[in-house]
Amino acid sequence: MKDMENNNKFQNFLSELWKSFEKTGSISAFLLYSDLKKKIKKNKEIKVKKADANN
């Protein structure tokens, strides 16, 4: 349950970060957004690999 709550907060943070990029055109906001999205993707891949290894 706590993971879902944290994930929801994180998704909201990413959404707000993207909105600020759209409004300001800030390259740093875009780079931060892009970096965090890549980390999410890697974490999901790691979780899948761990789950497969446990089964």
Backbone bond lengths (Angstrom), bond angles and torsions (degrees), N, CA, C in turn:
res aa  C-N    CA-C-N  psi(-1)  N-CA   C-N-CA  omega(-1)  CA-C   N-CA-C  phi
1 M - - - 1.455 - - 1.531 110.52 -
2 K 1.326 116.00 -42.38 1.457 120.01 -179.24 1.529 110.59 -64.68
3 D 1.345 116.79 -37.66 1.466 120.54 177.18 1.519 111.29 -60.11
4 M 1.322 116.19 -42.03 1.465 120.31 -179.82 1.524 110.61 -64.71
5 E 1.309 116.44 -40.60 1.462 120.94 179.72 1.531 110.47 -65.64
6 N 1.325 116.03 -44.69 1.462 120.10 178.05 1.523 111.09 -64.16
7 N 1.323 116.71 -40.43 1.458 121.06 179.00 1.525 110.39 -62.96
8 N 1.318 116.88 -41.20 1.461 121.19 179.11 1.529 110.57 -63.22
9 K 1.321 116.85 -44.00 1.466 120.90 178.26 1.527 110.47 -63.00
10 F 1.320 116.25 -41.06 1.456 120.95 -179.90 1.530 110.67 -65.78
11 Q 1.327 117.07 -41.86 1.468 120.50 177.90 1.522 110.52 -63.53
12 N 1.323 117.07 -38.91 1.470 120.61 176.44 1.526 110.74 -63.91
13 F 1.326 116.30 -40.23 1.461 120.82 177.48 1.526 110.49 -61.53
14 L 1.339 116.83 -45.39 1.466 120.33 178.55 1.522 111.09 -61.89
15 S 1.313 116.04 -40.06 1.464 120.50 179.00 1.525 111.04 -62.36
16 E 1.315 116.75 -44.97 1.467 120.93 178.82 1.528 111.24 -65.93
17 L 1.311 116.20 -37.57 1.462 120.61 177.92 1.527 110.41 -62.94
18 W 1.334 116.18 -42.73 1.465 120.14 178.26 1.529 110.72 -64.71
19 K 1.319 116.64 -41.54 1.471 119.86 178.95 1.523 110.83 -61.74
20 S 1.332 116.82 -40.02 1.465 119.08 179.62 1.522 110.41 -67.29
21 F 1.333 117.29 -34.72 1.466 120.02 175.58 1.520 110.46 -63.78
22 E 1.328 116.48 -44.66 1.467 120.09 -179.80 1.529 111.62 -61.85
23 K 1.319 116.69 -39.68 1.467 120.42 -178.08 1.521 112.53 -73.33
24 T 1.336 116.32 -41.05 1.463 119.77 -171.82 1.522 114.21 -102.82
25 G 1.317 116.89 -22.55 1.458 119.96 -175.12 1.522 112.20 72.70
26 S 1.316 116.36 18.19 1.465 121.83 -177.19 1.529 110.61 -66.97
27 I 1.325 115.76 119.47 1.459 120.26 179.21 1.526 111.02 -66.50
28 S 1.320 117.70 -32.30 1.468 119.61 179.39 1.530 110.88 -67.24
29 A 1.325 117.84 -37.20 1.468 120.65 176.39 1.523 109.75 -64.55
30 F 1.330 116.77 -41.43 1.462 120.38 179.03 1.525 111.03 -64.60
31 L 1.329 117.10 -44.94 1.460 120.43 -178.97 1.524 111.53 -64.55
32 L 1.321 117.26 -40.10 1.461 120.87 177.17 1.524 110.31 -64.00
33 Y 1.318 116.80 -45.19 1.465 121.74 177.98 1.529 110.12 -58.41
34 S 1.309 116.34 -48.76 1.461 121.81 -178.62 1.526 111.38 -60.98
35 D 1.316 116.81 -43.97 1.461 121.62 -179.99 1.524 111.30 -63.39
36 L 1.310 117.21 -43.66 1.464 120.84 -179.81 1.524 111.39 -66.26
37 K 1.326 117.75 -38.06 1.471 120.88 177.75 1.528 110.67 -63.69
38 K 1.333 117.42 -39.47 1.468 121.26 177.92 1.524 110.52 -64.29
39 K 1.332 116.83 -40.81 1.462 120.78 179.61 1.527 110.92 -64.93
40 I 1.320 117.02 -38.55 1.464 120.92 177.55 1.518 109.86 -61.45
41 K 1.318 116.15 -45.48 1.462 120.91 -179.12 1.527 110.59 -61.50
42 K 1.331 117.29 -44.35 1.461 120.98 179.20 1.523 111.12 -63.33
43 N 1.334 117.24 -41.96 1.463 120.95 179.69 1.520 111.29 -62.93
44 K 1.325 117.32 -39.40 1.461 120.57 178.03 1.519 110.46 -64.74
45 E 1.336 117.43 -41.27 1.458 121.16 178.88 1.520 110.84 -63.78
46 I 1.318 117.39 -40.34 1.463 121.55 179.23 1.524 110.24 -64.73
47 K 1.341 117.19 -42.98 1.465 120.77 179.61 1.522 110.78 -62.10
48 V 1.330 117.29 -40.05 1.466 121.08 179.47 1.526 109.91 -65.71
49 K 1.319 117.26 -43.34 1.464 120.88 179.40 1.522 110.90 -62.95
50 K 1.336 117.25 -41.36 1.465 120.81 178.84 1.523 110.43 -65.27
51 A 1.317 116.80 -40.91 1.461 120.66 179.48 1.525 110.20 -64.49
52 D 1.326 117.02 -41.26 1.461 120.72 178.28 1.523 111.03 -65.23
53 A 1.316 117.09 -38.43 1.461 121.43 -179.83 1.527 111.20 -67.46
54 N 1.320 117.11 -32.98 1.463 121.17 -179.54 1.520 112.33 -76.95
55 N 1.304 117.49 -20.46 1.475 120.59 -178.49 1.460 109.70 -93.81
